[in-house]
Amino acid sequence: MPPSSATAYQSLQAFKPRSNDEIMNTSNAKYDIAGSTQRLSSLRGLVGNLQSSVEAVDPSVTGRTSGNFVTEGQRSALVNKEQAPILGSLAKQQGALGQEQQSFQTSSTLASQMASALMSQDKDAYSRLLDQYNAATASEAEAERKRQYNETLAEQKRQFDEQKRQFNERQKSDARGVFPNLGGNNSKAAAAAAQATNNTKVPDGLQALYNQVFLKKNGGSWGDRELVSDYNSTRKGAGNGNLRDRQKLELYHSVRPDLFGSTMPASVLANGSELRY
């Protein structure tokens, strides 16, 4: 079950993305960038010192052999001899420096990729939480709209049912007053009672429908044929869930049961839960 908007909002507020510095520190620690940097610095210093030592051998030998009848060949041989171990160490440390530089480059690339991935993860996580909050808010707003709509529709139907009940009560009362001997299924008497109700006060909200069905139209009163034709058209709308057509249909059954019967068609009743304007 998806969370409520309040819970989703709390999750959104509680989410704290890592700062760039935090992410870089995590990535650099993962690939030991600090250690590699320190090793590079040490190797560069060692290589520099060895290079200086190699360069210092020649003047040192020259100073020590000057005036001692040492030939140039002898001096050069002595320089090479003294430089040889230093050059060996220098070559070794230069190799180590090259390897460490390559390792540092690889580690730096991997650390940068890791940092980008962590930033993307935080961004995606925040986006998911935001989408979840927006979806929860929209869902609750739609649920409230439906609740209010159903509440309004139920109240309208309740008012209509009450108006219809009051209307039927007055109709029966008026009919008994005009035709005290009315009884049974005498269609002529029922029709006369229906005609008499033309002067009946109809509840508010139903007067327009009542006038449309039972009062004069185009300068003359409707006959049964016109009423049946209009009833059939109205029945289609009521069967499709139209509330006003259903009200009109109920007027037909209430006022002219002799012509249309006293009960609503089953097809109309079946759609009672789907009434609409």
C-alpha positions, 0 to 999 in steps of 0.5 A: 500500500503506498504511503500517505502524503504526510509519511511521504513528505516526512521521508522527503524532508528526512532525506539528506544528500551527501555533500560533494566533499563527503562524496569525494572523501569517501571515493578517495578513501576507497582508492587510497588517493591520499596514500598514493599521493604521499608515496609519489611525493616520497619517490619524487624526493628520493629520485631527485636526491639520487640524481643530485648524487650522480651529478656530484660524483664527477666534480668530487672525483676531479677534486680528489684526483687533481695533481695526483698524475691521474690520467683522464681515462683513470679519472673517468673510470673512477667516476663511472665506478662511483656513479654505478651503484647510485645509478642502479638505485636511481633506475630502481626508484625511477621505475617505482615512481613510474608505477606509482604514477600509473597507479595514482592515475588509475585510482584517481579515475576510479575515485572520480567515477565512484563520486559521480555514481554516488551523486547520481544515487543521491539524485535518483533517491531524492527524485523517487521520494519526490515522485512518491510524495507528488503521487500520494498528494494527487491520489488523496486529492482525487479521493477527496474529490470523489468523496465530495462528489458522492456525498453531494450526489447522495444528498441530491438523491435524498432530497429528490426522494423526499420531494417525490414522497411529498409530491405523491402524498399531496397528489393522493390527498388532492385526488381523494378530495376531487374524487372521493369514490376513486378506487381500484384500477379504474383507468378513466378515474386515474386519468381524471385524477392525473388531470386534476393534479395539473393544479397541484403545487409541485415541490421545488426542483420538480415544477419544471419537469412537471410542467414539461410533461403535464401542462400545455405545449405548443398551444395544446395539451399533450395526449396519451400518444405524445406522452408515450412518445416522450416517455420512451425517449425519457426512458432511454436517458434514465436507463443510461443513468441521467438523473433528470430523466429519471426524475421525469420518468418517476413523475410519469409513473406517479401521476399516470400509473394507468398509462405507464404502471406504478413501478420503474422499469428494471433497466432503469432501476439497475442503473440507480447507482450510476445516476448523473446529470 
